Amino acid sequence: MINQAELHANALGMGFESTRTVFDLSSEGKSVFEALAKHTPQVREAFEAMQKNIPLPKTAAANVDGRFYRLPNHNRSFCYSLAESGSVADSAVLVIKGSEPLLRDFPRMLDWMLQAPLRRSTRVMSDHFPLAEGKIPGALSLREAMREAQTALDVQKQHLVHYGELARIPVPLLVHSISEQRKDICADILRNKLSLSAFDRIEPLLQKGLAIYVYYYPSPPIRANYQGDLSTPQFRLFSEKTLDEGSTVSNWARLLIRLLYLGYLPYSVRNEGLGACVDFGNAALDGGFCDPDSIIEIDDRIDDEFFSESVIQTFKILQNTVERLLGLSDSSSLYPSIESFVCWQYIQKLLKAAVASEARQNLHLDNRFRKLMAPEDVSDVRACTRRKNRVALYTYFAKRCVQDQHYSGDSDP
């Protein structure tokens, strides 16, 4: 029996890719899947369809085609609206990420990336993604897909247990492994298009496989940096109708604090230059975060300085996002500190309110975070700013280890 997703795709003359599943939420995270199906019942039918076949759009260009659409600047993903009637912009979606190498205009897309700038990067896209971010231009590596899916699942499981609902981040549904034959065709195209240094950087990723990642998001995944860039009237209307700047910023603050309560850093300094879930390109207008790739678990390997710097940078990135959303980022050169100061005071108020409102039984914020947010006295200030004695030269480090009797006795052959 053909279900609605297949009917919509067939009616549009779309192609299909037979699914080769390497991650399936219904087996990897049953509690999360059942919570999702209860909240959005129509997701079950669409999910079952994509367990068999993944629809392929006709083009990688931004457009709306029936229930399928691609938002501007979403170069590696398109959406299937779960709306049962009315506008496709008024519904949750399944996001299909990584199908572009299977599309007819993939070579032309790469030609565009060979000459297109990427925000503030000094490189064109085709060089930036491999050399600065370790990503395949226009494609999704199996490694990246599995990492995103697992991170999102881990967070969703914890969030569901402690908050009784799913977080406004992606809910991973499926990861499909693209066949060796299709992967080799993609690799040949990339080899012929990219610079030698760019291709050398991504070749190991290609060898390990390409993927298509399907995830659920509770609304159109319109990111903060796409406001005003929605060429389709129904999405422009949706944005104008639903965007409440105060609610959006407050929801970002609440979600950030929830992640900290659950034992995660929303961003860490390991991700420097690679983006953050709270940045202008990933924070969504519905108050959620579209890309969880920067989220890491707080574990014993994270020392005090790393923790503090990561939290501080998270706040700085969030402030930058809020300033740009509110149109405060282009401040005057005359008295230039006003916008930034006022914005930070506002964010700080929201964060402190969230610390109180998002507390739950059996959840505790890291004590380092509490001291960082509100040092009560000079001793707290000194504790937060205490630095490790870091040794730059290995010779001195080894000598110190011997002196401290921490040397293990192992030696290189």
Backbone hydrogen bonds, N-H to C=O, Kabsch-Sander energy under -0.5 kcal/mol:
donor,donor_aa,acceptor,acceptor_aa,energy
7,L,3,N,-2.5
8,H,4,Q,-2.8
9,A,5,A,-2.1
10,N,6,E,-3.1
11,A,7,L,-2.4
12,L,8,H,-1.1
13,G,10,N,-1.5
14,M,9,A,-2.4
15,G,56,L,-1.2
17,E,54,I,-2.2
19,T,52,K,-2.5
21,T,19,T,-0.6
22,V,175,V,-2.9
23,F,175,V,-1.2
25,L,173,L,-2.8
27,S,24,D,-1.5
28,E,24,D,-2.7
29,G,25,L,-2.7
33,F,29,G,-2.5
34,E,30,K,-2.7
35,A,31,S,-2.0
36,L,32,V,-2.3
37,A,33,F,-2.8
38,K,34,E,-2.0
39,H,35,A,-2.0
40,T,36,L,-3.1
43,V,40,T,-2.2
44,R,41,P,-1.4
46,A,42,Q,-1.3
47,F,43,V,-2.5
48,E,44,R,-2.4
49,A,45,E,-1.8
50,M,46,A,-1.9
51,Q,47,F,-1.2
52,K,48,E,-0.5
52,K,49,A,-1.1
53,N,49,A,-2.5
54,I,17,E,-2.9
56,L,15,G,-2.7
63,N,70,R,-0.8
65,D,68,F,-3.5
68,F,65,D,-1.9
69,Y,79,C,-2.2
70,R,63,N,-2.8
74,H,71,L,-1.9
75,N,73,N,-1.5
77,S,74,H,-0.8
78,F,96,I,-1.9
79,C,69,Y,-3.6
80,Y,94,L,-2.6
81,S,67,R,-3.0
81,S,79,C,-0.5
82,L,92,A,-2.6
90,D,87,S,-1.4
91,S,88,V,-0.6
93,V,217,Y,-2.7
94,L,80,Y,-2.2
95,V,93,V,-0.5
95,V,215,Y,-3.6
96,I,78,F,-3.0
96,I,94,L,-0.5
97,K,95,V,-0.7
97,K,213,Y,-3.1
98,G,76,R,-2.3
102,L,99,S,-2.3
103,L,100,E,-2.0
106,F,103,L,-1.5
109,M,105,D,-2.3
110,L,106,F,-2.3
111,D,107,P,-2.0
112,W,108,R,-2.0
113,M,109,M,-2.1
114,L,110,L,-1.8
115,Q,112,W,-1.4
116,A,112,W,-1.1
118,L,123,R,-0.7
119,R,117,P,-0.5
121,S,118,L,-3.0
125,M,116,A,-2.5
126,S,113,M,-1.9
127,D,124,V,-1.3
128,H,124,V,-3.0
129,F,125,M,-2.1
131,L,127,D,-2.4
132,A,128,H,-3.0
133,E,128,H,-1.1
133,E,129,F,-0.8
134,G,130,P,-0.6
135,K,129,F,-2.8
139,A,136,I,-1.8
142,L,209,G,-2.7
145,A,141,S,-2.4
146,M,142,L,-2.5
147,R,143,R,-2.1
148,E,144,E,-2.5
149,A,145,A,-2.5
150,Q,146,M,-2.5
151,T,147,R,-2.4
152,A,148,E,-2.4
153,L,149,A,-2.4
154,D,150,Q,-2.6
155,V,151,T,-2.2
156,Q,152,A,-2.6
157,K,153,L,-2.7
158,Q,154,D,-1.8
159,H,155,V,-2.9
160,L,156,Q,-2.6
161,V,157,K,-1.9
162,H,158,Q,-2.3
163,Y,159,H,-2.7
164,G,160,L,-1.3
165,E,159,H,-0.6
169,I,167,A,-2.0
171,V,216,Y,-2.2
173,L,214,V,-2.6
174,L,214,V,-2.0
175,V,23,F,-2.0
176,H,212,I,-3.3
177,S,20,R,-2.8
178,I,176,H,-0.6
178,I,210,L,-2.2
183,K,179,S,-2.6
184,D,180,E,-2.6
185,I,181,Q,-1.8
186,C,182,R,-2.1
187,A,183,K,-2.6
188,D,184,D,-2.1
189,I,185,I,-1.9
190,L,186,C,-2.5
191,R,187,A,-2.7
192,N,188,D,-1.9
193,K,189,I,-1.2
194,L,190,L,-2.9
199,F,195,S,-2.6
200,D,196,L,-2.5
201,R,197,S,-1.3
202,I,198,A,-1.3
203,E,199,F,-1.7
206,L,202,I,-2.2
207,Q,203,E,-2.3
208,K,204,P,-1.2
209,G,205,L,-0.6
209,G,206,L,-1.1
211,A,140,L,-2.7
212,I,176,H,-2.2
213,Y,97,K,-3.1
214,V,174,L,-2.8
215,Y,95,V,-2.2
215,Y,213,Y,-0.5
216,Y,171,V,-2.6
217,Y,93,V,-2.3
222,I,220,P,-2.8
223,R,221,P,-0.7
224,A,283,A,-2.9
225,N,280,F,-1.6
226,Y,223,R,-2.2
227,Q,224,A,-1.2
229,D,226,Y,-2.5
231,S,229,D,-1.0
235,F,232,T,-0.9
236,R,232,T,-2.0
237,L,233,P,-2.8
238,F,234,Q,-1.9
239,S,235,F,-2.5
240,E,236,R,-2.4
241,K,237,L,-2.4
242,T,238,F,-2.4
243,L,239,S,-2.2
248,T,244,D,-2.8
249,V,245,E,-2.4
250,S,246,G,-2.2
251,N,247,S,-2.6
252,W,248,T,-2.0
253,A,249,V,-2.2
254,R,250,S,-2.4
255,L,251,N,-2.5
256,L,252,W,-2.4
257,I,253,A,-2.3
258,R,254,R,-2.4
259,L,255,L,-2.2
260,L,256,L,-1.7
261,Y,257,I,-2.5
262,L,258,R,-2.2
263,G,260,L,-1.1
264,Y,259,L,-2.5
265,L,296,I,-3.1
271,N,268,S,-2.1
272,E,269,V,-1.5
274,L,271,N,-2.9
277,C,266,P,-0.7
279,D,276,A,-1.7
282,N,279,D,-1.9
283,A,279,D,-2.7
284,A,288,G,-2.9
285,L,222,I,-2.8
287,G,284,A,-1.9
289,F,168,R,-2.1
290,C,282,N,-3.0
295,I,292,P,-1.9
296,I,265,L,-2.1
298,I,263,G,-2.9
299,D,297,E,-0.8
302,I,299,D,-1.7
303,D,301,R,-0.8
307,F,303,D,-2.6
308,S,304,D,-2.8
309,E,305,E,-2.7
310,S,306,F,-2.2
311,V,307,F,-2.3
312,I,308,S,-2.6
313,Q,309,E,-2.6
314,T,310,S,-2.0
315,F,311,V,-2.2
316,K,312,I,-2.3
317,I,313,Q,-2.6
318,L,314,T,-2.5
319,Q,315,F,-2.7
320,N,316,K,-2.3
321,T,317,I,-2.2
322,V,318,L,-2.6
323,E,319,Q,-2.9
324,R,320,N,-2.1
325,L,321,T,-2.3
326,L,322,V,-2.5
327,G,324,R,-0.6
328,L,323,E,-3.7
329,S,323,E,-0.8
331,S,329,S,-1.1
335,Y,333,S,-0.6
338,I,335,Y,-0.9
341,F,337,S,-2.2
342,V,338,I,-2.6
343,C,339,E,-2.5
344,W,340,S,-2.2
345,Q,341,F,-2.1
346,Y,342,V,-2.0
347,I,343,C,-2.5
348,Q,344,W,-2.9
349,K,345,Q,-1.8
350,L,346,Y,-2.0
351,L,347,I,-2.8
352,K,348,Q,-2.4
353,A,349,K,-2.1
354,A,350,L,-2.2
355,V,351,L,-2.1
356,A,352,K,-1.2
357,S,353,A,-2.6
358,E,354,A,-2.8
359,A,356,A,-0.7
363,L,360,R,-1.9
364,H,261,Y,-0.5
369,F,366,D,-1.1
370,R,366,D,-1.5
371,K,367,N,-2.1
372,L,368,R,-2.0
373,M,369,F,-2.4
374,A,370,R,-2.1
381,V,377,D,-1.8
382,R,378,V,-2.7
383,A,379,S,-2.2
384,C,380,D,-2.5
385,T,381,V,-1.5
386,R,382,R,-0.5
386,R,383,A,-0.6
390,R,388,K,-1.3
392,A,390,R,-0.5
397,F,393,L,-1.8
398,A,394,Y,-3.2
399,K,395,T,-1.9
400,R,396,Y,-2.2
401,C,397,F,-2.2
402,V,398,A,-1.9
403,Q,399,K,-2.2
404,D,400,R,-2.4
405,Q,402,V,-1.1
406,H,401,C,-2.7
407,Y,401,C,-1.0
